[in-house]
């Protein structure tokens, strides 16, 4: 009888499959790169010699990014930027070009999200999530793409997606709709900009617990008895695994990969049961009273 062993654990943080210095002299822009998975992605580029430009609205996140990248030994530029505003993005790219020249890689990691039954979502809540997650990604791609096209040079864009772009996300209709659009945007831009040397891909993380997760997500995880046993891999992901995937997609070894969405989740999103579990409405799962009785 086969023993259940799950997928092997990854190498330790700091290991890399790519050659040392793969991104030497390359500037990599990461939005939301001061915390969580964004910081993990930025860190792996830094270990491979890249210069980092980290964009965030929050000063404390920029401080965290500067400390993390400096500890690795990377040159880093941290810029306050609101990706919902085209002028703010243009000003950030002006600073990056003045300091480092035109970036070679853009990672659109910044997003907004929180759980809510759809009937409770206010128009402003919907707009906020879509504005940051979708519009922000588009505006960043647009500004970067225009600069690459004007300069006549190649570049690589990695957009961060989510598996509910395919499946829908009960309790996360705002984020799921925005992420589905990000996936489609990735595919559209890959075809449009491929002739000009611009590679565009999407990267989707699975469950990779980290200290910067929002309070609601941390609360959900605390209610799960054994997170590893809820995954086909029999383990959760390690954040460096997402960073390794990002560095590969933007590396010289993946130039012919474009318009692709790579899911790094140990096949969790494709899991199916022989029989479906009982349907528990989102309001009940979140402990909310019937609509109208709040």
C-alpha positions as CSV (number, residue, x, y, z in Angstrom):
1,X,0.0,0.0,0.0
2,X,1.4,3.4,-1.0
3,X,2.3,5.6,1.9
4,X,1.0,9.2,1.9
5,X,4.1,11.4,1.9
6,X,3.0,14.5,0.0
7,X,5.3,16.6,-2.1
8,X,8.9,17.1,-0.9
9,X,9.8,20.3,1.0
10,X,11.6,22.9,-1.0
11,X,15.2,24.0,-0.5
12,X,15.8,26.5,2.2
13,X,15.5,30.3,1.6
14,X,18.5,31.5,-0.2
15,X,18.8,28.6,-2.6
16,X,18.2,29.2,-6.3
17,X,18.1,27.2,-9.5
18,X,19.2,30.1,-11.7
19,X,22.8,31.1,-12.1
20,X,24.2,33.6,-9.7
21,X,24.0,37.1,-11.2
22,X,21.2,36.2,-13.6
23,X,19.6,39.6,-13.0
24,X,22.9,41.6,-12.6
25,X,22.3,45.1,-13.9
26,X,18.6,44.5,-14.3
27,X,16.1,46.8,-12.4
28,X,13.0,45.0,-11.1
29,X,9.9,47.0,-10.1
30,X,7.6,45.3,-7.5
31,X,4.4,46.9,-6.4
32,X,3.5,46.0,-2.8
33,X,7.0,44.6,-2.4
34,X,7.4,45.6,1.2
35,X,5.3,42.8,2.8
36,X,4.3,39.2,2.4
37,X,4.6,37.5,-0.9
38,X,5.6,40.7,-2.7
39,X,8.6,41.0,-0.4
40,X,9.4,37.3,-1.0
41,X,9.4,37.8,-4.8
42,X,11.5,40.9,-4.5
43,X,14.0,39.1,-2.3
44,X,14.6,36.3,-4.8
45,X,15.3,38.9,-7.6
46,X,17.7,40.6,-5.2
47,X,19.6,37.4,-4.4
48,X,20.2,37.0,-8.2
49,X,21.7,40.5,-8.5
50,X,18.8,42.7,-9.4
51,X,18.3,46.3,-8.4
52,X,14.9,46.7,-6.8
53,X,12.4,49.5,-7.0
54,X,9.6,48.9,-4.5
55,X,6.3,50.8,-4.8
56,X,3.8,51.1,-2.0
57,X,1.4,53.7,-0.5
58,X,2.5,53.0,3.1
59,X,5.7,54.4,4.5
60,X,6.1,51.5,7.0
61,X,5.9,49.0,4.1
62,X,8.6,50.9,2.2
63,X,10.8,50.9,5.3
64,X,10.4,47.1,5.6
65,X,11.3,46.7,2.0
66,X,14.4,48.8,2.2
67,X,15.6,46.9,5.3
68,X,15.0,43.5,3.7
69,X,16.6,44.3,0.4
70,X,19.6,46.0,2.0
71,X,20.1,42.9,4.2
72,X,20.4,40.8,1.1
73,X,22.9,43.2,-0.4
74,X,20.7,44.6,-3.1
75,X,20.5,48.2,-4.2
76,X,17.0,49.4,-3.6
77,X,14.8,52.4,-4.3
78,X,11.6,52.7,-2.3
79,X,8.9,55.1,-3.7
80,X,5.5,56.1,-2.3
81,X,3.0,55.5,-5.1
82,X,-0.7,55.1,-5.4
83,X,-1.2,52.7,-8.3
84,X,-4.8,53.9,-8.7
85,X,-3.4,57.2,-10.0
86,X,-1.8,57.4,-13.4
87,X,0.2,60.5,-12.5
88,X,1.6,58.9,-9.4
89,X,2.7,55.9,-11.4
90,X,4.4,58.1,-14.1
91,X,6.2,60.1,-11.3
92,X,7.4,56.8,-9.8
93,X,8.8,55.6,-13.1
94,X,10.5,58.9,-13.7
95,X,12.3,58.4,-10.4
96,X,13.2,54.8,-11.2
97,X,14.6,55.8,-14.7
98,X,16.6,58.7,-13.2
99,X,18.2,56.4,-10.7
100,X,18.5,53.1,-12.5
101,X,17.4,53.6,-16.1
102,X,14.5,51.7,-17.7
103,X,13.4,48.7,-15.7
104,X,13.7,45.2,-17.2
105,X,11.0,43.6,-15.2
106,X,7.7,44.7,-13.6
107,X,5.9,42.6,-11.0
108,X,2.3,43.8,-10.4
109,X,1.8,42.4,-6.9
110,X,-0.3,45.1,-5.1
111,X,-3.9,44.2,-4.6
112,X,-6.8,44.8,-2.2
113,X,-9.1,42.1,-0.8
114,X,-11.4,41.3,2.2
115,X,-14.2,38.8,2.6
116,X,-17.8,39.9,2.3
117,X,-21.1,38.5,1.2
118,X,-21.9,40.2,-2.1
119,X,-25.1,41.6,-0.8
120,X,-23.2,43.5,1.9
121,X,-20.7,45.1,-0.5
122,X,-21.0,48.8,-0.8
123,X,-20.4,50.4,-4.2
124,X,-17.3,52.0,-2.7
125,X,-16.0,48.7,-1.4
126,X,-16.4,47.2,-4.8
127,X,-14.7,50.1,-6.5
128,X,-11.8,50.1,-4.0
129,X,-10.9,46.5,-4.7
130,X,-11.4,46.7,-8.5
131,X,-9.5,50.0,-8.6
132,X,-6.4,48.7,-6.9
133,X,-6.4,45.1,-8.2
134,X,-7.5,45.6,-11.8
135,X,-7.1,49.3,-12.6
136,X,-3.8,49.6,-10.8
137,X,-2.4,46.6,-12.7
138,X,-3.6,48.0,-16.0
139,X,-2.2,51.5,-15.3
140,X,1.2,50.0,-14.2
141,X,1.3,47.8,-17.4
142,X,0.3,50.8,-19.5
143,X,3.0,53.1,-18.2
144,X,5.7,50.5,-18.4
145,X,4.6,49.3,-21.8
146,X,4.6,52.8,-23.2
147,X,8.1,53.4,-22.0
148,X,9.4,50.1,-23.4
149,X,7.7,50.8,-26.8
150,X,9.1,54.3,-26.9
151,X,12.6,53.1,-26.2
152,X,12.4,50.1,-28.5
153,X,13.6,47.6,-25.8
154,X,12.3,44.3,-24.5
155,X,10.9,43.7,-21.0
156,X,9.0,41.3,-18.9
157,X,5.7,41.8,-16.9
158,X,4.5,39.4,-14.2
159,X,0.9,40.0,-12.9
160,X,-0.2,38.3,-9.7
161,X,-3.4,36.4,-10.1
162,X,-5.7,34.1,-8.1
163,X,-7.2,30.7,-8.8
164,X,-10.7,32.0,-8.3
165,X,-10.2,33.8,-11.7
166,X,-11.3,30.4,-13.1
167,X,-13.7,29.2,-10.4
168,X,-15.3,32.3,-8.9
169,X,-14.8,33.1,-5.3
170,X,-17.9,33.1,-3.0
171,X,-17.3,35.7,-0.4
172,X,-14.8,37.4,-2.7
173,X,-16.9,38.4,-5.7
174,X,-15.1,41.8,-6.0
175,X,-11.6,40.3,-5.9
176,X,-12.5,37.2,-8.0
177,X,-13.9,39.4,-10.8
178,X,-10.9,41.7,-10.7
179,X,-8.4,38.8,-10.8
180,X,-10.3,37.2,-13.7
181,X,-9.9,40.4,-15.6
182,X,-6.1,40.5,-14.7
183,X,-5.7,37.0,-16.2
184,X,-7.4,38.2,-19.4
185,X,-5.4,41.4,-19.4
186,X,-2.3,39.3,-19.2
187,X,-3.3,37.2,-22.2
188,X,-4.3,40.3,-24.3
189,X,-1.1,42.2,-23.6
190,X,1.0,39.2,-24.3
191,X,-0.4,39.0,-27.9
192,X,-0.4,42.8,-28.5
193,X,3.1,43.5,-27.1
194,X,4.9,40.3,-28.1
195,X,6.0,41.7,-31.4
196,X,7.8,44.4,-29.5
197,X,9.7,42.1,-27.2
198,X,7.4,42.5,-24.2
199,X,6.7,39.2,-22.4
200,X,3.6,39.2,-20.1
201,X,2.7,36.4,-17.7
202,X,0.5,35.8,-14.7
203,X,1.6,34.1,-11.5
204,X,-0.8,32.6,-9.0
205,X,0.1,31.7,-5.4
206,X,-1.5,29.0,-3.4
207,X,-1.6,28.9,0.4
208,X,1.7,30.3,1.6
209,X,1.2,31.5,5.2
210,X,3.2,34.5,6.3
211,X,3.1,37.1,9.0
212,X,1.7,39.9,6.8
213,X,-1.5,38.1,6.0
214,X,-4.7,40.1,6.8
215,X,-6.4,39.5,10.1
216,X,-9.4,37.8,8.4
217,X,-7.2,35.3,6.5
218,X,-5.2,34.6,9.7
219,X,-8.4,34.0,11.5
220,X,-9.6,31.5,8.9
221,X,-6.3,29.7,9.1
222,X,-6.5,29.4,12.8
223,X,-9.9,27.7,12.4
224,X,-8.3,25.0,10.2
225,X,-7.1,22.1,12.3
226,X,-4.3,21.0,10.0
227,X,-3.6,23.2,7.0
228,X,-1.2,20.7,5.5
229,X,-3.8,17.9,5.3
230,X,-6.1,20.3,3.4
231,X,-3.7,20.3,0.5
232,X,-3.1,17.6,-2.1
233,X,0.6,18.2,-1.6
234,X,0.2,17.4,2.1
235,X,1.8,20.7,2.9
236,X,1.4,24.4,2.4
237,X,3.7,26.4,0.2
238,X,6.8,28.3,1.2
239,X,6.9,31.9,0.0
240,X,10.3,31.5,-1.6
241,X,8.6,29.0,-4.0
242,X,6.6,31.9,-5.5
243,X,9.8,34.0,-5.7
244,X,11.6,31.2,-7.6
245,X,8.7,30.9,-10.1
246,X,8.7,34.7,-10.6
247,X,12.5,34.8,-11.3
248,X,12.2,31.9,-13.7
249,X,9.4,33.5,-15.7
250,X,11.4,36.8,-16.1
251,X,14.7,35.0,-16.7
252,X,16.4,34.5,-20.1
253,X,15.4,30.8,-19.8
254,X,11.7,31.6,-20.1
255,X,11.6,34.1,-23.0
256,X,9.3,31.9,-25.1
257,X,6.7,31.7,-22.3
258,X,4.2,34.5,-22.6
259,X,0.5,34.9,-22.1
260,X,0.7,32.0,-19.5
261,X,-0.8,31.8,-16.0
262,X,1.4,29.7,-13.8
263,X,-0.3,28.4,-10.6
264,X,2.0,27.5,-7.7
265,X,-0.3,25.8,-5.3
266,X,0.5,22.0,-5.3
267,X,-2.7,21.3,-7.3
268,X,-4.9,22.5,-4.5
269,X,-7.3,24.5,-6.7
270,X,-7.9,21.4,-8.9
271,X,-8.9,19.2,-5.9
272,X,-12.2,17.5,-6.2
273,X,-14.1,15.2,-3.8
274,X,-16.0,12.1,-4.7
275,X,-19.0,13.6,-2.9
276,X,-19.6,17.2,-2.3
277,X,-19.6,18.5,1.3
278,X,-22.6,20.3,2.7
279,X,-23.1,23.8,1.3
280,X,-22.8,26.3,4.1
281,X,-23.8,29.9,3.0
282,X,-21.1,32.5,3.1
283,X,-23.0,34.5,5.7
284,X,-23.1,31.5,8.0
285,X,-19.4,30.8,7.5
286,X,-18.6,34.4,8.4
287,X,-20.9,34.4,11.4
288,X,-23.2,37.1,10.1
289,X,-26.9,37.3,10.8
290,X,-29.4,37.0,7.9
291,X,-29.3,39.9,5.5
292,X,-31.4,42.9,6.9
293,X,-31.0,41.8,10.5
294,X,-27.6,43.3,11.1
